[in-house]
Amino acid sequence: MSNKLNKFTEFANSLYPHETDYLLSIQQFDTPENLKILNLINYNCKKPAIKIPYDVTIDKRKYSYVKNWIEKNLSNADVDLFFDWLIAMEKLVMTDAILPEEENDIIARAKLVTHKHYYFIRFYELMQKYRDYLLIRMRIHYYQPVSDFLDTFEQNYRTANELNYRLNDATIDIIKQHDDSQTKTEHWEALLKSTFYDESIDSYTRYRAVVRLTLLYYNYRDFTKLRDVYENLDRMFKTGLFYSKRILANYYANRAMMHSKLNELEDSEKYGFLSIRQKNSDYLFYLLNLCNVLLKAGKNKEAYCLMTESIPELKKTASFYYKIGFVAFYIRTLLANQKYENAVSYGETFLEAYKTEIFNHRWHLFFSAYIQALFKAEKYPKVLSLVRRYNLVNREKKFIGDAKYLPIILWHNAAAGFVEGALSEKKLIETIIQSGKELLNHQYKSVKIRELIRQLSPTLPGIFKEISKGLDI
């Protein structure tokens, strides 16, 4: 019995809060014990720090039933599993290998799928291919329900495709803005919002819109608007809309980032841990988000342990976007734990090995962390030579105005220059105040400016006290 409950507990602990909310909304248990078990799963899922043990006096067959019921209902709602089925059916149709029972399955699903379904577009295209298959073989028996489906939802299909073409155009602009501060994307906001909130279109298109809306608001650091979107999205998830573990993990990671930007660290940490509850292809990205939150909350040892334990995951990825992100945050984590020489060594080794990839992907993130490590280790000449060799200050200045970058490199280079006698006190103060004033009107950036001053103050306390007065912070 103990082993059985251990396995059940492990299964229950793998569930997400939105999964249990959805399951509670559809349950129709006649047996009180079943509902008691599901309610406790829901409680433990949402209160991981104060879990209540499962009742060993309840018949173990009840636990087995509830587990099977959960797996069945989540599988039925899982859009990723539906997509797997779609791909399999399409292959069978296209290769003339479909069997009668599989044809019956397609017809049965056609009675359930509407224009609001997550993969409506792909299902519609499957039905187009299947109709062609039937026509060529004079299979009139199945032809009529397939044709009826296609006729009924033809306009919905056209509308969804047109919307997705426009979303593709929006994506190009929004991603371009991520790297080029001169690109403007505010004009896409209205389309993205109207698409997300339109209940008459397929869920896939709506979710594509919210992902792009998230990126747009991040580009402009408009996290208040993003919160409103996520509160609505949160309610939708509880109904099973957009459901898959992959999508939920992504949502939790995005919420963790949003709450972190709003300095709501308790909520950010909660969603961050939810995002890494299961490992998927984006695990490293979610882990970095969480470790960033832990560092902000002063939980430095916890962040260090998490990152150290995840180094094997780093070795598995071929993505330099993730690799560089991991290295930058690992350097920051080492600094937070006063391992200055380790941080310098780690950064130096990575730069020597992957210089080209760093500049092709996330140069500012990496060099910000590496230069901070050099500064903390009092290697001021190395800071100056590194900045000069790669022209980092000028690179950074191109992005400070409108985009997400902060003058991290500029400030550390100026402070290192003063320490080494290459810059006067007056010029140091002038440089930092001038660049800081340009960013203080933005709520998010003003918080980051204050953090930068706190980081640099221990080295030059008197000067940065004067700078703080000059910036009126």
Summary of the structure (lengths in Angstrom):
residues: 473
radius of gyration: 26.9
end to end distance: 61.6
largest distance: 88.3
contacts: 1444
relative contact order: 0.05
helix: 77%
strand: 0%
